[in-house]
Amino acid sequence: TPLSAAHSDDAPLPAAGSDVLLFPPHHCRICERSKLREEAAPGPRQQQLSSPTSMSVIPPNRSQTGWPRGVNQFGNKYLPQTKPLTLERTINLYPLTNYTFGTKEPLYEKDSSVAARFQRMREEFDKIGMRRTVEGVLIVHEHRLPHVLLLQLGTTFFKLPGGELNPGEDEVEGLKRLMTEILGRQDGVQQDWVIDDCIGNWWRPNFEPPQVYPYIPAHITKPKEHKKLFLVQLQEKALFAVPKNYKLVAAPLFELYDNAPGYGPIISSLPQLLSRFNFIYN
């Protein structure tokens, strides 16, 4: 399990080895006061409020919300009476030992430095507009603790498998292509990637490394990058081929939680994003 380390998604990209590692009902006070006022003799001000031309004030209660009685303000289209309000998604997790990890030829980044990366982003923005990035979240379990599979480059740089989409490319199909390029096996067997759900959206407002947000700032009209995170449902067993210049690590959720200094704001937010799922430990 990797220890916390200084990290940013936009840190320089050092070289690395090729190891594969595991890591109750209540009284309405307003009603009571109204009852007392009715019993008391009306004064000038009270007389004015009770005149036929004035608007009456109806004390609020637990059954009146401003909508017509008997009408659901959300409409039956959105809240069917036969379904519960609480929706629960179930995700199957399998032990890390179910998976085999091999190696393949190194896979290098397009840019040699952070400065080169953002210079290319600036040039491409003028030609094709906002950069679209997709990343896959792969989860296994070890002793019934969820672990996220991360690619480690060097000693301090961690990333989710994924990358940039081509212009006009579909998000799901593009993620499948990138997953095959990064972790796909090389024996000719087609890898079946099951893209289950989008679990996060992150936006880069400008061409500066540390600035990514889970929303578009109000003053930004043209974000420079949109990054989407997708949950990938792993098969019960699989073979992954890891590029030799990367290590594949399994980081437990408790290691990622509230650990932006070690993994950056996106990866450290995964425990919160995944909390809405019900994990089944097979």
N, C-alpha and C positions, 0 to 999 in steps of 0.2 A: 504494500500500500504506500503510495507516495506521500512524503511529508510535505508540509506547507513550504512554499518557496516563493521568492519575489517573482512576480509574473504579470504580464499584460498581454492581451491578445495582439497587441501591436509592438511587442518587444522585438529586438533583433533576432534573427533566426540562425542560431549556431549549428554546427555539425553535431552528429550524435552517433551512437553505436547501433547495433541491430538486435538488442536483447528484447525478449518478450517477457514482460513482468506482470505479476498479479498485485497487484496492490490491496293568581286566584282572583276572582271578582273583587272590585274595590268600589268605595263610595265616591260619587262624583261631587266634588266640592262646588263646582259651578252650579250643578242642579240644586244643591242645598242652599246656596246663596240666592238663587232665583226664587226658591220657595219662600225664603224669609222676606224677600222684597215684595212678593205678592201679598203676604200677610200684613206688611207694614203699610201705613197711609202714604200714598204717593206724594212726593214733593214736586216742585216745578220742573226739575230736570227729569224725574221719573215719569211725570205726566207727558212730557214731550216725547220720550222714547216709546211710550205705549199708545201714541196717537195712531189712528188708522192709516195715516199717510206715511208713517215711518216704516223702515224695514225691520222685521222681527229678527232676533238673534236666537238661533237654536243651539242649545248646549251640545257639545260633541259627546258622543258615547262610542262604545266599542263596535257598534254595528253600523254606524254612519260614517262614510269616508268621502262624501261629496258626490258619489255616483248613485244613480237611481237604484232604489231598493230592489234586490233580486237580480241585479245585473253585475256580472263579473267585469271589473274595469279592464282586464286584460283580454277578455273575449275568449270564447270556447275554442277559437282557432289556435290559440297559443297555450292554453292551459286546459287540456281535456280532463274532464272530471274523473275519468277512469285511470289516469296515470298519476303517480306520486310526483310531488314537486322536486324531491331530491333524486337526481339522476346520478348513477354510479357507473363508471367505466372500469372494466376489469382487464388487466394486462397479465399475461402469463410470463413468469420468470423461470429460467432454468439455471442449474448450477454452472458455475464457470468451468468446472471439470468436464462438462459436456462438449466443450468447444476445443478444436485443435487449431493451433497457431503456427503457421509456417512463415517463410521469408521469400521475398522476391527482390527484383532489382530496385535500386534506390529511386525515390520519387522526389524530385526537387521542386522548390517553390519557383513561381514565375519571376519573382523579384529577388534580387540579392540583398536588399536592405529595406528598412521601413521607409526611408526617403524615396527609394525607387518605387515602392508599392504605391505610395500616394501620388507620386508624379504620374504614374500610369493611370491611376484612377481619375486624376484631373484631365488627362488627355482623352480618355475614353468617355468621360462625362460630356465633353464638348461634342463628341461624335454620336454616341448612342444613348446618352442620358444616364439615369441612375443605375448604379451597379446592383444586381440582384444576386444574393448569396443564399445558399441553403446548406444546412448541416443536419446530420442525423444523430439522434440520441439512442444508443444501444445499451440495454440494461441486462445484467445478469445478476445472480445472487450467490453469495458465499455465506453459509451458515445463516440463511434467512435474512441477510442484510443486503439491500439493493446496492449494486455497484454499477457505475457508468464507465463504459470503455472509452478511454481517451488516447490520443496519439501524443507521445512525448518526443520533443526534438531538443536535444541537449539536456540540460539539467533543470531548466526553469520555464520552458515553453510547453504549454499544453493546449491542445485544440481538439475539437470534435471533428470527426470525418465529414468532409463536404467540400464545398468550394463555390466558384462563380458559375452562374448560368450563362449559356450563350444567348445572344439576342433573340428574343421570341421563343425561347425554349420553355416547355412546360416544367413547373416546379417539381412535381413528383417524378416525372421521367428524367429530369435533369439530376435529381438527387440519386436515383438509381444508377445513372451513368457514372456519377462521381464516386459512389460507394463501390462500384465494380472496379473503377480505376485504382482506388486506394486500397481496398481490402479484398477485392475479388480474387478467386483462385485462378491458377494458370494452367490447370490440367484440361481445359476445354469444357468443364462442367458449368452450365449456366447457373449463376447465383440468383436465388429468388428472394428479392428484398420486399418485405411487406411494410409499406409506409402507412402507419396507423392513424396518426393525428398530428395536426399542427399545434405545438404547445407554446410557441412564443414568437414575437415579432420585435426586432430591434432595428433602430434607425440611426444613421450617422448624418448629422446635420451639416458637417463641413469636411474639409480635407485634413483634419487633424487627428492624430492617432488615438488619444484616449477618449474621444467624445463619442459614446454610443449610449442610446437611451431606449427604454421600452415604450416609447411614445414619440410622436413628432412634436418638438417644441413649437409653441404657438407662433413664434416669429419666423419660422422656417417654412418657406413655400416650395423649395426644391431640395429634398433630402438627397444626399450624395450616395447613400447605400442603404439597401433594405435587406436585412438578414432574417431568415425564417428558420425556426427550429422544428424538426419533425421527429416524432417518436417512431422508432423502427421496431416492429415486433419480430424478435428473433425466432427462428425455428428451434425445435428441441435440440437439434445437433447441427453443427456447421463447421466448416473449415475456412479459416481466414488466412490470407497471405499478406504479411505486413512488409512494407518496404524496408530495406536494410538500414536506411538512415533514420528510421523511427523505432521507438519502443511502443508497445501497446500495454497500457496500464489499466487496471480496474480500480477505480477510486470509489470508496464507499460514500454514501450521501452525507454521513456525518463529517467526513473530511472536507467535502465541498461546501457545506452549509456555512454561510457568513464568512467565507474565506476568499474574498475578492483579492486581497494581497497575494494569495498563492495561485489563484486560478483565473483571475479577471472577473468582471461583473457578470458576464453571461453564464459561464460555467458554474459560478458560485450561486447563481439563482435557480439552478436546476432542482434542488430539493423542494423549493416552494412551488415551482411549476409542476412537479410530478406528484405533489401531495393530493391532487384531486383524483388520482387513480387508485383503484383497489388492486394491489398486487397479489397474485396467486403464486405461491412458491411450490413449484413442482419438483 
